[in-house]
Amino acid sequence: MSDHRGLLTAHVKIGAKQTAKAIEHGEVDEVYIAQDADPRITSKIIGLCTKLSIQVTYVDTMKELGKACGIDVGAAVVAIVKQ
């Protein structure tokens, strides 16, 4: 991930359910997806992002994405919410 430091200070939604809701409500600027996450979890999010022209950035691992958000567990999907 090129600039993961921004996730610590950005307003984010962590997890597929919260991200999907935020996308459906038009609240998302960008989505980060861990490449090692289960495709059953990420495919719906990727589809929504494609449909709504939301930028998707891929991160190597769930652990790396979770750490970038300041949590001690992995994260499959993270959304940056519009301010």
PDB file of N, CA, C and O in Angstrom:
ATOM      1  N   MET A   1       0.854  -1.167   0.000  1.00  0.00           N
ATOM      2  CA  MET A   1       0.000   0.000   0.000  1.00  0.00           C
ATOM      3  C   MET A   1       0.898   1.227   0.000  1.00  0.00           C
ATOM      4  O   MET A   1       1.844   1.310   0.783  1.00  0.00           O
ATOM      5  N   SER A   2       0.610   2.153  -0.852  1.00  0.00           N
ATOM      6  CA  SER A   2       1.489   3.294  -1.038  1.00  0.00           C
ATOM      7  C   SER A   2       1.430   4.288   0.121  1.00  0.00           C
ATOM      8  O   SER A   2       2.483   4.680   0.625  1.00  0.00           O
ATOM      9  N   ASP A   3       0.275   4.703   0.554  1.00  0.00           N
ATOM     10  CA  ASP A   3       0.173   5.700   1.618  1.00  0.00           C
ATOM     11  C   ASP A   3      -0.817   5.238   2.674  1.00  0.00           C
ATOM     12  O   ASP A   3      -1.894   5.814   2.827  1.00  0.00           O
ATOM     13  N   HIS A   4      -0.445   4.201   3.394  1.00  0.00           N
ATOM     14  CA  HIS A   4      -1.338   3.663   4.407  1.00  0.00           C
ATOM     15  C   HIS A   4      -1.444   4.553   5.633  1.00  0.00           C
ATOM     16  O   HIS A   4      -2.371   4.392   6.427  1.00  0.00           O
ATOM     17  N   ARG A   5      -0.520   5.487   5.806  1.00  0.00           N
ATOM     18  CA  ARG A   5      -0.574   6.375   6.973  1.00  0.00           C
ATOM     19  C   ARG A   5      -1.838   7.217   6.973  1.00  0.00           C
ATOM     20  O   ARG A   5      -2.316   7.613   8.036  1.00  0.00           O
ATOM     21  N   GLY A   6      -2.382   7.493   5.809  1.00  0.00           N
ATOM     22  CA  GLY A   6      -3.595   8.280   5.718  1.00  0.00           C
ATOM     23  C   GLY A   6      -4.810   7.593   6.322  1.00  0.00           C
ATOM     24  O   GLY A   6      -5.773   8.258   6.706  1.00  0.00           O
ATOM     25  N   LEU A   7      -4.773   6.273   6.408  1.00  0.00           N
ATOM     26  CA  LEU A   7      -5.902   5.538   6.978  1.00  0.00           C
ATOM     27  C   LEU A   7      -6.028   5.756   8.479  1.00  0.00           C
ATOM     28  O   LEU A   7      -7.123   5.660   9.032  1.00  0.00           O
ATOM     29  N   LEU A   8      -4.919   6.047   9.137  1.00  0.00           N
ATOM     30  CA  LEU A   8      -4.973   6.276  10.581  1.00  0.00           C
ATOM     31  C   LEU A   8      -5.708   7.562  10.929  1.00  0.00           C
ATOM     32  O   LEU A   8      -6.338   7.650  11.983  1.00  0.00           O
ATOM     33  N   THR A   9      -5.634   8.555  10.055  1.00  0.00           N
ATOM     34  CA  THR A   9      -6.248   9.845  10.347  1.00  0.00           C
ATOM     35  C   THR A   9      -7.568  10.052   9.603  1.00  0.00           C
ATOM     36  O   THR A   9      -8.322  10.969   9.927  1.00  0.00           O
ATOM     37  N   ALA A  10      -7.853   9.212   8.614  1.00  0.00           N
ATOM     38  CA  ALA A  10      -9.084   9.352   7.833  1.00  0.00           C
ATOM     39  C   ALA A  10     -10.259   8.754   8.595  1.00  0.00           C
ATOM     40  O   ALA A  10     -10.088   7.910   9.474  1.00  0.00           O
ATOM     41  N   HIS A  11     -11.441   9.206   8.243  1.00  0.00           N
ATOM     42  CA  HIS A  11     -12.658   8.607   8.788  1.00  0.00           C
ATOM     43  C   HIS A  11     -12.951   7.373   7.938  1.00  0.00           C
ATOM     44  O   HIS A  11     -13.208   7.488   6.739  1.00  0.00           O
ATOM     45  N   VAL A  12     -12.911   6.192   8.561  1.00  0.00           N
ATOM     46  CA  VAL A  12     -13.050   4.954   7.804  1.00  0.00           C
ATOM     47  C   VAL A  12     -14.178   4.081   8.330  1.00  0.00           C
ATOM     48  O   VAL A  12     -14.608   4.204   9.477  1.00  0.00           O
ATOM     49  N   LYS A  13     -14.637   3.206   7.469  1.00  0.00           N
ATOM     50  CA  LYS A  13     -15.550   2.131   7.828  1.00  0.00           C
ATOM     51  C   LYS A  13     -14.766   0.849   7.602  1.00  0.00           C
ATOM     52  O   LYS A  13     -14.217   0.640   6.520  1.00  0.00           O
ATOM     53  N   ILE A  14     -14.709  -0.002   8.600  1.00  0.00           N
ATOM     54  CA  ILE A  14     -13.943  -1.233   8.507  1.00  0.00           C
ATOM     55  C   ILE A  14     -14.895  -2.411   8.434  1.00  0.00           C
ATOM     56  O   ILE A  14     -15.817  -2.535   9.240  1.00  0.00           O
ATOM     57  N   GLY A  15     -14.658  -3.277   7.452  1.00  0.00           N
ATOM     58  CA  GLY A  15     -15.475  -4.468   7.289  1.00  0.00           C
ATOM     59  C   GLY A  15     -16.405  -4.362   6.094  1.00  0.00           C
ATOM     60  O   GLY A  15     -16.786  -3.273   5.665  1.00  0.00           O
ATOM     61  N   ALA A  16     -16.758  -5.529   5.571  1.00  0.00           N
ATOM     62  CA  ALA A  16     -17.563  -5.579   4.350  1.00  0.00           C
ATOM     63  C   ALA A  16     -18.971  -5.021   4.540  1.00  0.00           C
ATOM     64  O   ALA A  16     -19.467  -4.295   3.678  1.00  0.00           O
ATOM     65  N   LYS A  17     -19.617  -5.347   5.648  1.00  0.00           N
ATOM     66  CA  LYS A  17     -20.993  -4.878   5.852  1.00  0.00           C
ATOM     67  C   LYS A  17     -21.062  -3.363   5.997  1.00  0.00           C
ATOM     68  O   LYS A  17     -21.896  -2.707   5.372  1.00  0.00           O
ATOM     69  N   GLN A  18     -20.183  -2.817   6.821  1.00  0.00           N
ATOM     70  CA  GLN A  18     -20.186  -1.362   7.014  1.00  0.00           C
ATOM     71  C   GLN A  18     -19.800  -0.642   5.735  1.00  0.00           C
ATOM     72  O   GLN A  18     -20.358   0.407   5.412  1.00  0.00           O
ATOM     73  N   THR A  19     -18.838  -1.209   5.003  1.00  0.00           N
ATOM     74  CA  THR A  19     -18.415  -0.605   3.740  1.00  0.00           C
ATOM     75  C   THR A  19     -19.539  -0.622   2.722  1.00  0.00           C
ATOM     76  O   THR A  19     -19.782   0.381   2.051  1.00  0.00           O
ATOM     77  N   ALA A  20     -20.230  -1.755   2.596  1.00  0.00           N
ATOM     78  CA  ALA A  20     -21.336  -1.861   1.637  1.00  0.00           C
ATOM     79  C   ALA A  20     -22.430  -0.846   1.951  1.00  0.00           C
ATOM     80  O   ALA A  20     -22.955  -0.205   1.041  1.00  0.00           O
ATOM     81  N   LYS A  21     -22.777  -0.694   3.213  1.00  0.00           N
ATOM     82  CA  LYS A  21     -23.805   0.282   3.598  1.00  0.00           C
ATOM     83  C   LYS A  21     -23.369   1.703   3.257  1.00  0.00           C
ATOM     84  O   LYS A  21     -24.156   2.500   2.746  1.00  0.00           O
ATOM     85  N   ALA A  22     -22.108   2.008   3.546  1.00  0.00           N
ATOM     86  CA  ALA A  22     -21.602   3.349   3.261  1.00  0.00           C
ATOM     87  C   ALA A  22     -21.592   3.628   1.758  1.00  0.00           C
ATOM     88  O   ALA A  22     -21.910   4.738   1.331  1.00  0.00           O
ATOM     89  N   ILE A  23     -21.228   2.625   0.956  1.00  0.00           N
ATOM     90  CA  ILE A  23     -21.237   2.784  -0.505  1.00  0.00           C
ATOM     91  C   ILE A  23     -22.658   3.032  -0.988  1.00  0.00           C
ATOM     92  O   ILE A  23     -22.896   3.932  -1.793  1.00  0.00           O
ATOM     93  N   GLU A  24     -23.599   2.240  -0.501  1.00  0.00           N
ATOM     94  CA  GLU A  24     -24.996   2.371  -0.924  1.00  0.00           C
ATOM     95  C   GLU A  24     -25.584   3.726  -0.543  1.00  0.00           C
ATOM     96  O   GLU A  24     -26.502   4.212  -1.204  1.00  0.00           O
ATOM     97  N   HIS A  25     -25.062   4.338   0.519  1.00  0.00           N
ATOM     98  CA  HIS A  25     -25.536   5.653   0.939  1.00  0.00           C
ATOM     99  C   HIS A  25     -24.739   6.796   0.308  1.00  0.00           C
ATOM    100  O   HIS A  25     -24.971   7.963   0.622  1.00  0.00           O
ATOM    101  N   GLY A  26     -23.804   6.463  -0.578  1.00  0.00           N
ATOM    102  CA  GLY A  26     -23.043   7.494  -1.276  1.00  0.00           C
ATOM    103  C   GLY A  26     -22.030   8.213  -0.412  1.00  0.00           C
ATOM    104  O   GLY A  26     -21.710   9.374  -0.670  1.00  0.00           O
ATOM    105  N   GLU A  27     -21.520   7.546   0.609  1.00  0.00           N
ATOM    106  CA  GLU A  27     -20.624   8.184   1.573  1.00  0.00           C
ATOM    107  C   GLU A  27     -19.143   7.886   1.346  1.00  0.00           C
ATOM    108  O   GLU A  27     -18.307   8.363   2.113  1.00  0.00           O
ATOM    109  N   VAL A  28     -18.791   7.111   0.315  1.00  0.00           N
ATOM    110  CA  VAL A  28     -17.425   6.594   0.188  1.00  0.00           C
ATOM    111  C   VAL A  28     -16.647   7.274  -0.935  1.00  0.00           C
ATOM    112  O   VAL A  28     -17.158   7.461  -2.040  1.00  0.00           O
ATOM    113  N   ASP A  29     -15.395   7.641  -0.629  1.00  0.00           N
ATOM    114  CA  ASP A  29     -14.473   8.198  -1.614  1.00  0.00           C
ATOM    115  C   ASP A  29     -13.602   7.119  -2.234  1.00  0.00           C
ATOM    116  O   ASP A  29     -13.347   7.135  -3.439  1.00  0.00           O
ATOM    117  N   GLU A  30     -13.146   6.181  -1.414  1.00  0.00           N
ATOM    118  CA  GLU A  30     -12.200   5.171  -1.873  1.00  0.00           C
ATOM    119  C   GLU A  30     -12.340   3.925  -1.011  1.00  0.00           C
ATOM    120  O   GLU A  30     -12.716   4.011   0.158  1.00  0.00           O
ATOM    121  N   VAL A  31     -12.034   2.761  -1.594  1.00  0.00           N
ATOM    122  CA  VAL A  31     -12.112   1.496  -0.872  1.00  0.00           C
ATOM    123  C   VAL A  31     -10.767   0.781  -0.979  1.00  0.00           C
ATOM    124  O   VAL A  31     -10.148   0.743  -2.043  1.00  0.00           O
ATOM    125  N   TYR A  32     -10.333   0.220   0.137  1.00  0.00           N
ATOM    126  CA  TYR A  32      -9.130  -0.610   0.180  1.00  0.00           C
ATOM    127  C   TYR A  32      -9.563  -2.055   0.385  1.00  0.00           C
ATOM    128  O   TYR A  32     -10.401  -2.341   1.239  1.00  0.00           O
ATOM    129  N   ILE A  33      -8.992  -2.960  -0.397  1.00  0.00           N
ATOM    130  CA  ILE A  33      -9.345  -4.373  -0.311  1.00  0.00           C
ATOM    131  C   ILE A  33      -8.069  -5.197  -0.176  1.00  0.00           C
ATOM    132  O   ILE A  33      -7.113  -5.008  -0.927  1.00  0.00           O
ATOM    133  N   ALA A  34      -8.066  -6.113   0.789  1.00  0.00           N
ATOM    134  CA  ALA A  34      -6.925  -7.005   0.982  1.00  0.00           C
ATOM    135  C   ALA A  34      -6.984  -8.118  -0.058  1.00  0.00           C
ATOM    136  O   ALA A  34      -8.024  -8.750  -0.244  1.00  0.00           O
ATOM    137  N   GLN A  35      -5.869  -8.353  -0.730  1.00  0.00           N
ATOM    138  CA  GLN A  35      -5.838  -9.357  -1.786  1.00  0.00           C
ATOM    139  C   GLN A  35      -5.975 -10.779  -1.252  1.00  0.00           C
ATOM    140  O   GLN A  35      -6.380 -11.673  -1.995  1.00  0.00           O
ATOM    141  N   ASP A  36      -5.649 -11.007   0.006  1.00  0.00           N
ATOM    142  CA  ASP A  36      -5.783 -12.351   0.563  1.00  0.00           C
ATOM    143  C   ASP A  36      -7.133 -12.593   1.243  1.00  0.00           C
ATOM    144  O   ASP A  36      -7.331 -13.626   1.881  1.00  0.00           O
ATOM    145  N   ALA A  37      -8.053 -11.645   1.107  1.00  0.00           N
ATOM    146  CA  ALA A  37      -9.388 -11.793   1.684  1.00  0.00           C
ATOM    147  C   ALA A  37     -10.232 -12.753   0.837  1.00  0.00           C
ATOM    148  O   ALA A  37      -9.984 -12.927  -0.356  1.00  0.00           O
ATOM    149  N   ASP A  38     -11.211 -13.358   1.462  1.00  0.00           N
ATOM    150  CA  ASP A  38     -12.102 -14.296   0.782  1.00  0.00           C
ATOM    151  C   ASP A  38     -12.892 -13.562  -0.303  1.00  0.00           C
ATOM    152  O   ASP A  38     -13.554 -12.566  -0.009  1.00  0.00           O
ATOM    153  N   PRO A  39     -12.834 -14.036  -1.552  1.00  0.00           N
ATOM    154  CA  PRO A  39     -13.571 -13.382  -2.643  1.00  0.00           C
ATOM    155  C   PRO A  39     -15.089 -13.344  -2.411  1.00  0.00           C
ATOM    156  O   PRO A  39     -15.774 -12.485  -2.967  1.00  0.00           O
ATOM    157  N   ARG A  40     -15.613 -14.253  -1.608  1.00  0.00           N
ATOM    158  CA  ARG A  40     -17.053 -14.212  -1.293  1.00  0.00           C
ATOM    159  C   ARG A  40     -17.392 -12.957  -0.503  1.00  0.00           C
ATOM    160  O   ARG A  40     -18.522 -12.471  -0.547  1.00  0.00           O
ATOM    161  N   ILE A  41     -16.414 -12.440   0.212  1.00  0.00           N
ATOM    162  CA  ILE A  41     -16.621 -11.217   0.991  1.00  0.00           C
ATOM    163  C   ILE A  41     -16.396  -9.977   0.126  1.00  0.00           C
ATOM    164  O   ILE A  41     -17.148  -9.007   0.211  1.00  0.00           O
ATOM    165  N   THR A  42     -15.365 -10.017  -0.696  1.00  0.00           N
ATOM    166  CA  THR A  42     -14.958  -8.816  -1.426  1.00  0.00           C
ATOM    167  C   THR A  42     -15.658  -8.608  -2.770  1.00  0.00           C
ATOM    168  O   THR A  42     -15.702  -7.482  -3.266  1.00  0.00           O
ATOM    169  N   SER A  43     -16.200  -9.656  -3.362  1.00  0.00           N
ATOM    170  CA  SER A  43     -16.761  -9.527  -4.716  1.00  0.00           C
ATOM    171  C   SER A  43     -17.931  -8.541  -4.781  1.00  0.00           C
ATOM    172  O   SER A  43     -18.046  -7.788  -5.748  1.00  0.00           O
ATOM    173  N   LYS A  44     -18.787  -8.537  -3.778  1.00  0.00           N
ATOM    174  CA  LYS A  44     -19.923  -7.598  -3.771  1.00  0.00           C
ATOM    175  C   LYS A  44     -19.416  -6.154  -3.694  1.00  0.00           C
ATOM    176  O   LYS A  44     -19.930  -5.269  -4.379  1.00  0.00           O
ATOM    177  N   ILE A  45     -18.405  -5.930  -2.856  1.00  0.00           N
ATOM    178  CA  ILE A  45     -17.849  -4.594  -2.694  1.00  0.00           C
ATOM    179  C   ILE A  45     -17.213  -4.126  -4.001  1.00  0.00           C
ATOM    180  O   ILE A  45     -17.413  -2.989  -4.426  1.00  0.00           O
ATOM    181  N   ILE A  46     -16.448  -5.010  -4.629  1.00  0.00           N
ATOM    182  CA  ILE A  46     -15.803  -4.658  -5.902  1.00  0.00           C
ATOM    183  C   ILE A  46     -16.857  -4.322  -6.955  1.00  0.00           C
ATOM    184  O   ILE A  46     -16.694  -3.366  -7.713  1.00  0.00           O
ATOM    185  N   GLY A  47     -17.929  -5.098  -7.003  1.00  0.00           N
ATOM    186  CA  GLY A  47     -19.019  -4.834  -7.944  1.00  0.00           C
ATOM    187  C   GLY A  47     -19.667  -3.481  -7.715  1.00  0.00           C
ATOM    188  O   GLY A  47     -19.928  -2.747  -8.669  1.00  0.00           O
ATOM    189  N   LEU A  48     -19.930  -3.144  -6.454  1.00  0.00           N
ATOM    190  CA  LEU A  48     -20.527  -1.848  -6.126  1.00  0.00           C
ATOM    191  C   LEU A  48     -19.592  -0.701  -6.518  1.00  0.00           C
ATOM    192  O   LEU A  48     -20.026   0.317  -7.057  1.00  0.00           O
ATOM    193  N   CYS A  49     -18.312  -0.889  -6.238  1.00  0.00           N
ATOM    194  CA  CYS A  49     -17.336   0.159  -6.576  1.00  0.00           C
ATOM    195  C   CYS A  49     -17.244   0.361  -8.082  1.00  0.00           C
ATOM    196  O   CYS A  49     -17.159   1.495  -8.555  1.00  0.00           O
ATOM    197  N   THR A  50     -17.260  -0.723  -8.827  1.00  0.00           N
ATOM    198  CA  THR A  50     -17.204  -0.629 -10.283  1.00  0.00           C
ATOM    199  C   THR A  50     -18.433   0.091 -10.817  1.00  0.00           C
ATOM    200  O   THR A  50     -18.330   0.974 -11.669  1.00  0.00           O
ATOM    201  N   LYS A  51     -19.586  -0.293 -10.309  1.00  0.00           N
ATOM    202  CA  LYS A  51     -20.852   0.297 -10.750  1.00  0.00           C
ATOM    203  C   LYS A  51     -20.914   1.794 -10.468  1.00  0.00           C
ATOM    204  O   LYS A  51     -21.448   2.561 -11.270  1.00  0.00           O
ATOM    205  N   LEU A  52     -20.367   2.205  -9.326  1.00  0.00           N
ATOM    206  CA  LEU A  52     -20.469   3.598  -8.898  1.00  0.00           C
ATOM    207  C   LEU A  52     -19.182   4.397  -9.118  1.00  0.00           C
ATOM    208  O   LEU A  52     -19.059   5.520  -8.630  1.00  0.00           O
ATOM    209  N   SER A  53     -18.229   3.827  -9.846  1.00  0.00           N
ATOM    210  CA  SER A  53     -16.951   4.479 -10.167  1.00  0.00           C
ATOM    211  C   SER A  53     -16.196   4.949  -8.926  1.00  0.00           C
ATOM    212  O   SER A  53     -15.692   6.071  -8.880  1.00  0.00           O
ATOM    213  N   ILE A  54     -16.126   4.088  -7.933  1.00  0.00           N
ATOM    214  CA  ILE A  54     -15.369   4.368  -6.717  1.00  0.00           C
ATOM    215  C   ILE A  54     -14.002   3.711  -6.861  1.00  0.00           C
ATOM    216  O   ILE A  54     -13.898   2.549  -7.254  1.00  0.00           O
ATOM    217  N   GLN A  55     -12.968   4.457  -6.542  1.00  0.00           N
ATOM    218  CA  GLN A  55     -11.604   3.946  -6.668  1.00  0.00           C
ATOM    219  C   GLN A  55     -11.366   2.806  -5.682  1.00  0.00           C
ATOM    220  O   GLN A  55     -11.712   2.910  -4.506  1.00  0.00           O
ATOM    221  N   VAL A  56     -10.767   1.708  -6.177  1.00  0.00           N
ATOM    222  CA  VAL A  56     -10.402   0.566  -5.351  1.00  0.00           C
ATOM    223  C   VAL A  56      -8.879   0.454  -5.334  1.00  0.00           C
ATOM    224  O   VAL A  56      -8.231   0.467  -6.380  1.00  0.00           O
ATOM    225  N   THR A  57      -8.327   0.346  -4.141  1.00  0.00           N
ATOM    226  CA  THR A  57      -6.892   0.156  -3.972  1.00  0.00           C
ATOM    227  C   THR A  57      -6.692  -1.195  -3.292  1.00  0.00           C
ATOM    228  O   THR A  57      -7.324  -1.495  -2.280  1.00  0.00           O
ATOM    229  N   TYR A  58      -5.811  -1.995  -3.860  1.00  0.00           N
ATOM    230  CA  TYR A  58      -5.549  -3.323  -3.313  1.00  0.00           C
ATOM    231  C   TYR A  58      -4.326  -3.302  -2.412  1.00  0.00           C
ATOM    232  O   TYR A  58      -3.319  -2.660  -2.709  1.00  0.00           O
ATOM    233  N   VAL A  59      -4.444  -4.028  -1.295  1.00  0.00           N
ATOM    234  CA  VAL A  59      -3.392  -4.160  -0.303  1.00  0.00           C
ATOM    235  C   VAL A  59      -3.028  -5.643  -0.250  1.00  0.00           C
ATOM    236  O   VAL A  59      -3.898  -6.497  -0.418  1.00  0.00           O
ATOM    237  N   ASP A  60      -1.775  -5.951  -0.021  1.00  0.00           N
ATOM    238  CA  ASP A  60      -1.331  -7.343  -0.059  1.00  0.00           C
ATOM    239  C   ASP A  60      -2.052  -8.256   0.927  1.00  0.00           C
ATOM    240  O   ASP A  60      -2.536  -9.321   0.545  1.00  0.00           O
ATOM    241  N   THR A  61      -2.128  -7.845   2.198  1.00  0.00           N
ATOM    242  CA  THR A  61      -2.689  -8.751   3.204  1.00  0.00           C
ATOM    243  C   THR A  61      -3.718  -8.057   4.096  1.00  0.00           C
ATOM    244  O   THR A  61      -3.725  -6.834   4.243  1.00  0.00           O
ATOM    245  N   MET A  62      -4.579  -8.876   4.680  1.00  0.00           N
ATOM    246  CA  MET A  62      -5.562  -8.374   5.631  1.00  0.00           C
ATOM    247  C   MET A  62      -4.854  -7.804   6.860  1.00  0.00           C
ATOM    248  O   MET A  62      -5.271  -6.781   7.404  1.00  0.00           O
ATOM    249  N   LYS A  63      -3.796  -8.460   7.289  1.00  0.00           N
ATOM    250  CA  LYS A  63      -3.046  -7.990   8.453  1.00  0.00           C
ATOM    251  C   LYS A  63      -2.489  -6.590   8.212  1.00  0.00           C
ATOM    252  O   LYS A  63      -2.577  -5.721   9.079  1.00  0.00           O
ATOM    253  N   GLU A  64      -1.913  -6.379   7.022  1.00  0.00           N
ATOM    254  CA  GLU A  64      -1.359  -5.065   6.673  1.00  0.00           C
ATOM    255  C   GLU A  64      -2.453  -3.998   6.652  1.00  0.00           C
ATOM    256  O   GLU A  64      -2.238  -2.880   7.121  1.00  0.00           O
ATOM    257  N   LEU A  65      -3.621  -4.339   6.113  1.00  0.00           N
ATOM    258  CA  LEU A  65      -4.723  -3.373   6.047  1.00  0.00           C
ATOM    259  C   LEU A  65      -5.246  -3.043   7.438  1.00  0.00           C
ATOM    260  O   LEU A  65      -5.519  -1.881   7.741  1.00  0.00           O
ATOM    261  N   GLY A  66      -5.388  -4.053   8.280  1.00  0.00           N
ATOM    262  CA  GLY A  66      -5.816  -3.807   9.656  1.00  0.00           C
ATOM    263  C   GLY A  66      -4.842  -2.920  10.410  1.00  0.00           C
ATOM    264  O   GLY A  66      -5.244  -1.995  11.115  1.00  0.00           O
ATOM    265  N   LYS A  67      -3.554  -3.211  10.254  1.00  0.00           N
ATOM    266  CA  LYS A  67      -2.524  -2.415  10.919  1.00  0.00           C
ATOM    267  C   LYS A  67      -2.562  -0.969  10.439  1.00  0.00           C
ATOM    268  O   LYS A  67      -2.396  -0.046  11.236  1.00  0.00           O
ATOM    269  N   ALA A  68      -2.780  -0.765   9.140  1.00  0.00           N
ATOM    270  CA  ALA A  68      -2.857   0.587   8.589  1.00  0.00           C
ATOM    271  C   ALA A  68      -4.017   1.377   9.181  1.00  0.00           C
ATOM    272  O   ALA A  68      -3.975   2.606   9.237  1.00  0.00           O
ATOM    273  N   CYS A  69      -5.048   0.669   9.621  1.00  0.00           N
ATOM    274  CA  CYS A  69      -6.219   1.325  10.225  1.00  0.00           C
ATOM    275  C   CYS A  69      -6.089   1.466  11.738  1.00  0.00           C
ATOM    276  O   CYS A  69      -6.947   2.059  12.391  1.00  0.00           O
ATOM    277  N   GLY A  70      -5.012   0.916  12.285  1.00  0.00           N
ATOM    278  CA  GLY A  70      -4.796   1.023  13.725  1.00  0.00           C
ATOM    279  C   GLY A  70      -5.520  -0.021  14.542  1.00  0.00           C
ATOM    280  O   GLY A  70      -5.769   0.189  15.730  1.00  0.00           O
ATOM    281  N   ILE A  71      -5.868  -1.158  13.924  1.00  0.00           N
ATOM    282  CA  ILE A  71      -6.516  -2.234  14.668  1.00  0.00           C
ATOM    283  C   ILE A  71      -5.567  -3.433  14.736  1.00  0.00           C
ATOM    284  O   ILE A  71      -4.681  -3.586  13.895  1.00  0.00           O
ATOM    285  N   ASP A  72      -5.764  -4.269  15.737  1.00  0.00           N
ATOM    286  CA  ASP A  72      -4.870  -5.406  15.973  1.00  0.00           C
ATOM    287  C   ASP A  72      -5.256  -6.668  15.225  1.00  0.00           C
ATOM    288  O   ASP A  72      -4.594  -7.695  15.373  1.00  0.00           O
ATOM    289  N   VAL A  73      -6.296  -6.616  14.436  1.00  0.00           N
ATOM    290  CA  VAL A  73      -6.735  -7.768  13.648  1.00  0.00           C
ATOM    291  C   VAL A  73      -6.737  -7.397  12.179  1.00  0.00           C
ATOM    292  O   VAL A  73      -6.667  -6.219  11.830  1.00  0.00           O
ATOM    293  N   GLY A  74      -6.818  -8.397  11.321  1.00  0.00           N
ATOM    294  CA  GLY A  74      -6.847  -8.136   9.892  1.00  0.00           C
ATOM    295  C   GLY A  74      -8.175  -7.533   9.450  1.00  0.00           C
ATOM    296  O   GLY A  74      -9.197  -7.689  10.118  1.00  0.00           O
ATOM    297  N   ALA A  75      -8.143  -6.860   8.344  1.00  0.00           N
ATOM    298  CA  ALA A  75      -9.352  -6.284   7.756  1.00  0.00           C
ATOM    299  C   ALA A  75      -9.392  -6.646   6.275  1.00  0.00           C
ATOM    300  O   ALA A  75      -8.406  -6.457   5.562  1.00  0.00           O
ATOM    301  N   ALA A  76     -10.523  -7.163   5.811  1.00  0.00           N
ATOM    302  CA  ALA A  76     -10.676  -7.523   4.415  1.00  0.00           C
ATOM    303  C   ALA A  76     -10.972  -6.296   3.557  1.00  0.00           C
ATOM    304  O   ALA A  76     -10.472  -6.166   2.439  1.00  0.00           O
ATOM    305  N   VAL A  77     -11.795  -5.398   4.102  1.00  0.00           N
ATOM    306  CA  VAL A  77     -12.266  -4.239   3.351  1.00  0.00           C
ATOM    307  C   VAL A  77     -12.304  -3.017   4.254  1.00  0.00           C
ATOM    308  O   VAL A  77     -12.740  -3.096   5.402  1.00  0.00           O
ATOM    309  N   VAL A  78     -11.847  -1.889   3.731  1.00  0.00           N
ATOM    310  CA  VAL A  78     -11.908  -0.621   4.461  1.00  0.00           C
ATOM    311  C   VAL A  78     -12.352   0.463   3.479  1.00  0.00           C
ATOM    312  O   VAL A  78     -11.870   0.526   2.348  1.00  0.00           O
ATOM    313  N   ALA A  79     -13.269   1.302   3.921  1.00  0.00           N
ATOM    314  CA  ALA A  79     -13.737   2.412   3.089  1.00  0.00           C
ATOM    315  C   ALA A  79     -13.351   3.736   3.720  1.00  0.00           C
ATOM    316  O   ALA A  79     -13.480   3.919   4.931  1.00  0.00           O
ATOM    317  N   ILE A  80     -12.879   4.650   2.900  1.00  0.00           N
ATOM    318  CA  ILE A  80     -12.640   6.021   3.356  1.00  0.00           C
ATOM    319  C   ILE A  80     -13.917   6.802   3.094  1.00  0.00           C
ATOM    320  O   ILE A  80     -14.383   6.902   1.959  1.00  0.00           O
ATOM    321  N   VAL A  81     -14.466   7.348   4.153  1.00  0.00           N
ATOM    322  CA  VAL A  81     -15.748   8.042   4.097  1.00  0.00           C
ATOM    323  C   VAL A  81     -15.532   9.515   3.786  1.00  0.00           C
ATOM    324  O   VAL A  81     -14.602  10.144   4.293  1.00  0.00           O
ATOM    325  N   LYS A  82     -16.410  10.055   2.939  1.00  0.00           N
ATOM    326  CA  LYS A  82     -16.362  11.479   2.587  1.00  0.00           C
ATOM    327  C   LYS A  82     -16.552  12.325   3.828  1.00  0.00           C
ATOM    328  O   LYS A  82     -17.314  11.974   4.729  1.00  0.00           O
ATOM    329  N   GLN A  83     -15.849  13.444   3.860  1.00  0.00           N
ATOM    330  CA  GLN A  83     -15.959  14.359   5.016  1.00  0.00           C
ATOM    331  C   GLN A  83     -16.895  15.494   4.691  1.00  0.00           C
ATOM    332  O   GLN A  83     -17.121  16.368   5.529  1.00  0.00           O
TER     333      GLN A  83
END
